[in-house]
Amino acid sequence: MKKTALLMAALLGAQSLFAQQSDKDARMQWWREARFGMFIHWGVYAVPAGTYKGFPMNRGGGEWIMNRSKIPVAEYQGYAKQFNPTQYDAEQWVKMAKDAGMKYIVITAKHHDGFALFDSKASEWDIADATPYKKDLLKPLAEACRKHGIKLGFYYSQAQDWNNPGGSAARKEMHEGWPNPDSNAVNAYSKAHNGHWDPAQETKTFQQYIDAVAVPQVRELLSNYGDVAVIWWDTPTNMTDEAAQKLDAVLKLQPNIISNDRLKRPNFQGDYKTPEQKIPNLSELDGRDWETCMTMNGTWGFKSYDHKWKSVETMVRNLIDIASKGGNYLLNVGPTAEGTFPEASIQSLKGIGEWMKVNGEAIYGTKASPLPVQAWGRVTKKQNKNSTTLYLSVFQWPTNGKLEVEGLSGKVIKAGIIGANGKVTAVKNGTGTTISVPAKGTNDIASVIKVEVEGLL
């Protein structure tokens, strides 16, 4: 009887795990097919735009200026009176994302400065109560996403909040902001006060903040904007399991929602991992879903003086590299205080979109490469019923007309270049396959050869 009971318990456990995995696979399907999304960091920090008391920030993105420069709460809240994004056009933003080939958007509904881009009943530190704009910024974005078939996600800083009392604050030293002559005293104070620098931040406890602000605001986000595809937690500074459980429970309002791994580590893993500003190498991958988030220049939130823009070539090749390893690419835009995308971001999105319009099938719905890393570029795949389609994204077009594909030993059924009519032939060699190609590719960033191979790879 005891053995039978143990066997039954094991079977029930296995069934439960299978059901959980099936549920996750169903929720994650669109995300795994999308591969490419837009991150938007926007808030009051776009007003100072990286400069305080005439000094540019010494370190960090523009969204961190309040903490790194140790701006007092009352003074920082004064920036909200200048935050009046009258040029904001949500539909235009969504169209730019869609034209770039992006399938989803994640926007900072509330970043670490505690400012909410929505009309919140849990705090007056929001767009409707603290600014001359007075209107919810997320509602038109949600409507535009629905209209254009783009999934919408909300970034929410669940633990750090430098304005709503009781929120936590990661400790940063004064030298990361501006050369304050009182730096030593400020550093000593923040060290003694768990990263805080203003007594106004500590008039309530962290638990009071969670109960009165964080949980109610997440409930608002998941109740008032229709379908929410993603909740993107960030920096679980001083987070507790109890607080994380309360926030995690609210996700039941959106049964199909997916969440990242930053609610509270290690006990709340979410649905996917979030490497930041880097693309993992193959040895760092562990089989879990993952998404690299990355800036277009050097900042997340708008900085007026950050002009270190990545080239379109770099960003497209990043996307291809990430897809070849089975990941997603969440590429950031930091809008201005007026509500516009920086011109360099607009041009980059157009350039990425031109490549994606022709070659997007090498990204969407693909899985990681089954082949070794190729010196000339990257590989993605799609599995058919009895064959495998490989997409060879060639960064360095062979000058001799011969592309050597290491590890490809299966029979090639057909091959061609996406967006071109040039003749392509494939012949097996000792360690793989040699593909004969025209003298020139279709695109200097990456030309894509589509190869159908017999069997499932």
Secondary structure, DSSP 4 states (H G I P E B T S, - for coil): -HHHHHHHHHHHHHHHHHHHHHHHHHHHHHHHHH-EEEEE--SGGGTTTTEETTEE-SSS-GGGHHHHTT--HHHHHGGGGG---TT--HHHHHHHHHHTT--EEEEEEE-TT--BSS--SS-S-BHHHHSSS-S-SHHHHHHHHHHHT-EEEEEE-SSB-SSSTT-B-----GGGS---TTHHHHHHHHHHTTT--SGGGGSS-HHHHIIIIIHHHHHHHHHSSS---EEEE---TT--HHHHHHHHHHGGGSTT-EEBS-SBTTTB--SBB--BSS---GGG--SS-BEEEE-SSS-SS--TT---PPPHHHHHHHHHHHHHTT-EEEEEE---TTS---HHHHHHHHHHHHHHHHHGGGTTT-B--SSPPBTTEEEEEEE-SSEEEEEEEESS--TTSEEEEET--SPEEEEEETT-----EEEE-SSEEEEE--SS-S-SS-EEEEEEEES--
